[in-house]
Amino acid sequence: MTTSYVQTCQTRPFAVTTQFAACGVVYRWTTNAFVEFLLIKKRGDWTLPKGQLLEGEPADVAALREVAEETGLRGVLHGELLRTLYPVVKGGQVIHKQLIYFLVRVVDGTERPQFNERITMLRWCTLIAALRLLRQSHHRVAVLAAAERLASDAMEAGHPGNLYRP
Protein backbone atom coordinates (compact mmCIF):
# COMPACT_ATOMS: atom_id res chain seq x y z
CA MET A 1 0.00 0.00 0.00
CA THR A 2 1.34 3.41 -0.97
CA THR A 3 0.54 6.62 0.79
CA SER A 4 0.26 9.82 -1.17
CA TYR A 5 1.51 12.98 0.41
CA VAL A 6 0.34 15.13 -2.46
CA GLN A 7 -2.90 16.92 -1.85
CA THR A 8 -5.08 18.12 -4.68
CA CYS A 9 -6.51 21.63 -4.40
CA GLN A 10 -9.90 22.31 -5.81
CA THR A 11 -9.91 25.80 -7.21
CA ARG A 12 -12.70 27.87 -8.54
CA PRO A 13 -12.16 30.51 -11.17
CA PHE A 14 -11.56 34.00 -9.84
CA ALA A 15 -13.04 37.13 -11.33
CA VAL A 16 -10.13 39.40 -12.28
CA THR A 17 -10.37 43.18 -12.26
CA THR A 18 -7.82 45.97 -12.48
CA GLN A 19 -7.77 49.02 -10.23
CA PHE A 20 -5.67 52.07 -10.97
CA ALA A 21 -4.23 54.11 -8.13
CA ALA A 22 -1.78 56.95 -7.60
CA CYS A 23 0.64 57.45 -4.74
CA GLY A 24 2.57 60.49 -3.56
CA VAL A 25 6.08 60.06 -2.18
CA VAL A 26 5.95 63.29 -0.20
CA TYR A 27 9.16 65.02 0.87
CA ARG A 28 10.53 68.23 2.32
CA TRP A 29 13.99 69.67 2.86
CA THR A 30 14.68 70.73 6.44
CA THR A 31 16.49 73.96 7.33
CA ASN A 32 19.66 71.86 7.82
CA ALA A 33 19.40 70.54 4.23
CA PHE A 34 18.22 67.08 5.24
CA VAL A 35 15.40 65.41 3.34
CA GLU A 36 12.41 63.91 5.14
CA PHE A 37 9.64 61.72 3.76
CA LEU A 38 6.05 61.77 4.98
CA LEU A 39 4.44 58.50 6.07
CA ILE A 40 0.87 57.94 7.18
CA LYS A 41 -0.29 55.36 9.71
CA LYS A 42 -3.34 53.61 8.25
CA ARG A 43 -5.00 50.61 9.87
CA GLY A 44 -1.94 50.16 12.09
CA ASP A 45 0.66 50.10 9.28
CA TRP A 46 2.96 52.85 8.05
CA THR A 47 2.36 53.56 4.38
CA LEU A 48 2.32 56.34 1.77
CA PRO A 49 -0.64 58.55 0.75
CA LYS A 50 -2.41 56.83 -2.12
CA GLY A 51 -5.81 56.08 -3.56
CA GLN A 52 -7.84 55.07 -6.57
CA LEU A 53 -8.25 57.30 -9.59
CA LEU A 54 -11.66 58.88 -10.03
CA GLU A 55 -13.45 58.40 -13.35
CA GLY A 56 -11.42 60.21 -16.04
CA GLU A 57 -8.90 61.58 -13.53
CA PRO A 58 -5.23 61.68 -14.59
CA ALA A 59 -2.89 59.82 -12.23
CA ASP A 60 -0.79 62.91 -11.39
CA VAL A 61 -3.91 64.85 -10.36
CA ALA A 62 -5.07 61.89 -8.27
CA ALA A 63 -1.72 61.74 -6.45
CA LEU A 64 -1.95 65.41 -5.43
CA ARG A 65 -5.60 64.99 -4.44
CA GLU A 66 -4.83 61.94 -2.28
CA VAL A 67 -1.92 63.71 -0.57
CA ALA A 68 -4.18 66.69 0.25
CA GLU A 69 -7.10 64.52 1.42
CA GLU A 70 -5.07 62.13 3.55
CA THR A 71 -2.56 64.58 5.06
CA GLY A 72 -4.00 68.12 4.80
CA LEU A 73 -0.88 69.19 2.88
CA ARG A 74 -0.63 70.66 -0.60
CA GLY A 75 2.25 69.70 -2.83
CA VAL A 76 3.75 70.16 -6.26
CA LEU A 77 4.74 67.31 -8.54
CA HIS A 78 8.33 66.58 -9.37
CA GLY A 79 7.60 63.83 -11.85
CA GLU A 80 6.65 60.20 -11.99
CA LEU A 81 8.93 57.82 -10.10
CA LEU A 82 7.78 54.35 -11.08
CA ARG A 83 4.84 52.03 -11.74
CA THR A 84 4.05 48.75 -10.08
CA LEU A 85 1.46 46.04 -10.60
CA TYR A 86 0.57 43.59 -7.86
CA PRO A 87 -2.30 41.17 -7.18
CA VAL A 88 -4.66 41.31 -4.21
CA VAL A 89 -7.20 38.55 -3.50
CA LYS A 90 -10.40 39.85 -1.93
CA GLY A 91 -13.74 38.07 -1.58
CA GLY A 92 -13.21 35.57 -4.39
CA GLN A 93 -11.71 38.14 -6.73
CA VAL A 94 -8.20 38.80 -7.93
CA ILE A 95 -7.65 42.52 -8.17
CA HIS A 96 -4.63 43.65 -10.15
CA LYS A 97 -3.62 46.96 -8.63
CA GLN A 98 -1.60 49.23 -10.88
CA LEU A 99 0.02 51.88 -8.74
CA ILE A 100 1.82 54.92 -10.15
CA TYR A 101 4.19 56.73 -7.77
CA PHE A 102 4.88 60.45 -8.03
CA LEU A 103 7.48 62.58 -6.26
CA VAL A 104 5.65 65.37 -4.39
CA ARG A 105 7.27 68.34 -2.60
CA VAL A 106 5.18 69.92 0.15
CA VAL A 107 4.45 73.61 -0.35
CA ASP A 108 1.87 74.40 2.34
CA GLY A 109 -1.06 73.22 4.40
CA THR A 110 -1.73 72.01 7.91
CA GLU A 111 -0.85 68.45 8.83
CA ARG A 112 -4.14 66.66 9.47
CA PRO A 113 -4.66 62.89 9.25
CA GLN A 114 -7.86 61.82 7.46
CA PHE A 115 -9.45 59.97 10.39
CA ASN A 116 -12.53 58.83 8.42
CA GLU A 117 -10.13 56.80 6.21
CA ARG A 118 -8.55 55.22 9.32
CA ILE A 119 -5.42 57.35 9.08
CA THR A 120 -4.39 57.98 12.67
CA MET A 121 -0.99 59.63 12.39
CA LEU A 122 1.45 61.43 10.09
CA ARG A 123 5.20 61.18 10.53
CA TRP A 124 8.15 62.89 8.85
CA CYS A 125 11.02 60.42 8.58
CA THR A 126 14.58 60.24 7.41
CA LEU A 127 15.27 57.93 4.50
CA ILE A 128 16.53 55.15 6.78
CA ALA A 129 13.57 55.45 9.16
CA ALA A 130 11.08 55.41 6.26
CA LEU A 131 12.67 52.26 4.85
CA ARG A 132 12.45 50.59 8.25
CA LEU A 133 8.81 51.56 8.87
CA LEU A 134 7.28 50.81 5.46
CA ARG A 135 5.97 47.24 5.33
CA GLN A 136 5.28 46.98 1.60
CA SER A 137 8.38 46.40 -0.50
CA HIS A 138 7.08 48.40 -3.48
CA HIS A 139 6.70 51.44 -1.21
CA ARG A 140 10.31 51.04 -0.05
CA VAL A 141 11.45 50.84 -3.68
CA ALA A 142 9.51 54.04 -4.45
CA VAL A 143 11.12 55.90 -1.53
CA LEU A 144 14.55 54.74 -2.69
CA ALA A 145 13.74 55.96 -6.22
CA ALA A 146 12.71 59.31 -4.74
CA ALA A 147 15.96 59.57 -2.76
CA GLU A 148 17.97 58.78 -5.88
CA ARG A 149 16.11 61.44 -7.90
CA LEU A 150 16.54 64.04 -5.14
CA ALA A 151 20.26 63.29 -4.77
CA SER A 152 20.77 63.54 -8.53
CA ASP A 153 18.83 66.82 -8.76
CA ALA A 154 20.72 68.30 -5.81
CA MET A 155 24.10 67.38 -7.30
CA GLU A 156 23.16 68.87 -10.68
CA ALA A 157 22.09 72.09 -8.97
CA GLY A 158 25.29 72.21 -6.92
CA HIS A 159 23.42 71.77 -3.62
CA PRO A 160 24.45 68.43 -2.12
CA GLY A 161 21.51 67.88 0.23
CA ASN A 162 21.97 65.21 2.87
CA LEU A 163 19.71 62.20 2.33
CA TYR A 164 21.27 60.00 4.99
CA ARG A 165 20.87 61.75 8.32
CA PRO A 166 20.59 59.06 11.00
N, C-alpha and C positions, 0 to 999 in steps of 0.2 A: 504494500500500500504506500502510495506517495502522497505527501502533503504539499499543497501549494501555498506558498507564502506571497503570491501575487494576488492582489485584490483588484477586482474590476470596479471602476467608478461609472456609475450611470450619470450621464450629463444630459441636461436639457439645453436646447439652444437659447442663447442669450440675445436679447434685443440690444443692438449697438447704436449708440448715438454719439455725436460729437458736440462738445461745448467749447466755446471760445471765451477766453478770459485774458485780462491784462493785469500786469503787476508793476508796481512802482518800487524800484530800489532807490529809496529816498536817502539823501545825504546832505550834510552841511560841513563847512569848514569852520573850525573853532578859531578863536582869536589867536591861538598859539600855532595855527597852521596845521592842525591835526584834522583828519576827516573822521566823521562819525556817521553811522548808518542807523536809520530808524526801524525798530522792530515793534510789532504789535503782539500783545498776548491775547490769543483768541482760543476759547475753549480749552484753556490750560496750556497751550503750546505757543512758543514764540514763532512768529511767521512774518511775512511781508504783506503790505496792503495790496489786495487784489480782489477781483470780482469779474463776473460775467459781463460781456458786452451787451448793451441794449440793442434792440432792433435797429439796424442801419448805422450803428455807432462805430466810428473808427477806433482801432485799438489804442492809439496814443491818447485820444480824448477820454476813453474809458479809464486808462491808467491814472490820468490827472483827477478825474471824477472820483475814483475809488480812494485815492490818497486823501482828497479833501473830505469825503464822507467818513472815512474810517479814522482819520487822525485830526481833523479840524485845520490842517495845514494846506496852504496853496503852494504849488511848485511850478517850475518850468522844466520842460523836457530837454534832455541832453542826448537824445537819440535812443534807438533801440539797442538793447544789449544782446539778447538771444531769444530763441524760441525753443520750447520743449513740448513734447507730447507724451502723456502717460495715461495708463488705464486706471479706472476706478470701478469697482464692482459695487453696485447699490441696488438692493431690492430686485434681484433677478435681471439686472441690466448691466452691460458694460458701457461705461461712459468714457470715451476718449477725450481727455481734456487737453486742448491746445492752449498753452500759456505763453504769452509774449511779454517779455520783461523790458522795461524802459528805465533809463537812468533819469532820476528826478531830483533837481536841486530845490530845496525849500527857499521860498522868498518871503512868506509871511503867514500869519494866521495864529490861532491860539490852540495849543495842544489839547485835544479833547477826544478821548476814546469813544467810539460809537457803541455804547452799551447795549442798544437794542439788537446789535449784531454779535453780541457776546464777546466784544472786545473790552477787556478789563483794564489794560495798561498799555502805555507807550514807553519805549525805552531807547535812548540814544546810546549806541555802542561803538566801541572801537572795532576795527576789522576782525581782530582775533576773538573778541567777545561775541560778535555777531556769528562768526563761524562756529563757535562752541554752542551757542544757544539755538540756532536754527536746526530743526529736526530733519526737514526734508532736504535731500541732497541737491535737488535741482535749485533750491533757493540758495544754498551755499555756493553752488557754481555761479549763479547770477551775481551774488555779492562779490565773488572773486573777479568776475568779468568787469564789474563796476570799478573795483579797486585798480585793476589793470588800466582801464580807460582813464581814470582820474590821474593815475601816476604818469601815464603817457602825455596827457594834456598838460599837466603841470610842468613836466620836463620841457615840452615844446615851448611853453610860455616863459620858461626861465624861472619858474617858481616851484622849487622842489618841495611840495607839501609832504608832510609826514603821514604815511598811511599805517604805520606799524607801532603806534604808541601802545605801550602795554596796558 
